[in-house]
């Protein structure tokens, strides 16, 4: 089974590989990483923009590559229930269907949220606050702020597995 991941970020690649290995244990997986543009802001600041970024990455890959599945992850920020939060949208597609899902959300410290509203990106803002280097390719803000109880990868895997449900039972989701 060939899976195109619309990113060269090792966390996203590993999350897709882990998810598909769990979902399709009898399959031999070929996971290919592709740089794919989101066509949205570096730091999406709304649910719509975040979803659009994930969908755009998958569509870009579909137009240029042949695979059984295409997967993208787009991290976003929005005010959810009056709380500045970060989350990601996962987009999965095959030849018949395109499905999006969303990870759990993580409340953001106000000083981080203010930097993002001013045009910053979450990874560098977290690196600055916690004196880390390239946190977005490691545990991410989620790993840092949850004391490692969750990670960027763990929430990506969960959202991917849940989003795959429509591919397991397509007749229930028509």
N, C-alpha and C positions, 0 to 999 in steps of 0.2 A: 504494500500500500504506500503510495507516494503522497507525502504531505508537504505542501509549500507553506512555510512560515514567513509572513511578511515583515521580517525584521532580522537583523544580524545580532540583536541583543541576546547574549547567552541565556539570560533568565527566561525570556519569551520562548526561545528555541527549546530549552529544557522543559518548560511547562507544557508546551505542545507535545513533545516527545513522551513525557510522563503520562499525560492525559490519554493520548491515543494508544499507548502501550497498555494502559489499564482497560480502556474501552474495547480494544480489539486484541486480546492476548494471543490469539492464534495467528495473527498477521505478522509478517516481516515488514518492518517500517523503513522507509527511506524518507528522511526528513531533510528538506533543502531550505536553507535560509536565503531570502532575497531582500535586498533593500527596496522598499516600496514607499512612495510618498503618501503622506496623509492628506495633503492639500488643505490642511487646517493649521491653526496656530501651533507653534512649538509647544505651548501649554494650553490645551483646550480648556475653556472656562465655562462650559455649559454642557448639559446632557446631550443636546442636539449636536454640538460641535464635536464632542467626544465620539458619539456614535458615527457621525459622518466620517471622521478620521479612520475609524476601524473599517468601515465599509469601503471607503476609497482605497485603502491598502489591499484589501482582498480583491476588489475589482481590477486593480492594476495587475496583480499577479495572475488572475484568470485570463486577462487579455494577452499575457506574454508567456505563460507556462502551462503545461499540461500536467495535471495531478488528479488524484482521487479526492483530496480535500485541500482547502486553503484556509489558513488561520491567521488572524491578526489580533493584536491587543493594542488598545489606545488608552493611555492614562489621562484622566481628566479631573477637573476640580469644579465643584459647584456648591451652592448653599442648599443643603438638604435638611429639611425640618429646622430651618433657621441656624444650622451649624455648618460652617465652612468644612468641606470634606473632600477627600480624594477617593477615587475608585477607578476602575478600568472597564472598558467595554471590550468584550471578545466578539469577534465575528468569525463564523465558520461557514464555509460554502462547499458544495460539491456541484456536479453538473445539473442537479435538479432543484437545489434550494439554497437560500442564504438565510442564516439565522444569527441574530445577535443576542447577547446576554450581558449581564453586569455582575461584577464582583461585589463583595461586601464593601461598605464605605468606611473610611477612617477619618475621624475628626482631626482637623488640622489646627495647630497652634495659631493664634491670631497673627503673630509676627510673621509666620510663614505665609499665611493667606494674604497679608498686606503686600508682601514681596511679589506674590503671584499676580495680584491685581495690578501692580505697577509694571507688569510685563515680564517678570522673572519666570523661571522654570523650576518645578518642584525639586528635581534631583540636585541641581547646583545650590538651591536655597537650603536644602537639608545638609549638603556637604559643608556649607558655610556654618550653619548653626551647630553641627555636631563634630566638626573638624574631621570629616570623612573624605574619601576620594572615590568618586564615581559610584555613589551608593545605588544609583538606578540600575546598575548591572550586577548588583548584589542583592541584599535583602530589601532594599528600597526603604522609603519612608515608613512603610508598614512594619518591616522588621525592626527598624530603629525605635519607632514610637510604641510598638507592642512588646518591647524588650525581647524580641525574637520569638514570641509565642506564635506569631504568624509571619509570613514573608510575602514578598511580591509573588514569588513562584507559587506558594501554597494557595493564595486566593485566585491566581490565574488558573491553576489546575481545577479547583472546585467549580469555577464559573464555566470552564471548558467542558467538564464532564456533564454539568447540568444542561448546557446548551446543546450537547450532542443528543439529548433525549429525543429531539424532533427527528433526528436521523435514524434512531433506533426504531421508532414507531411513526413513520411518515404518514401512514393512513389516518392516524389520530389527529394530525395537525394540518390537514388540508383545508 
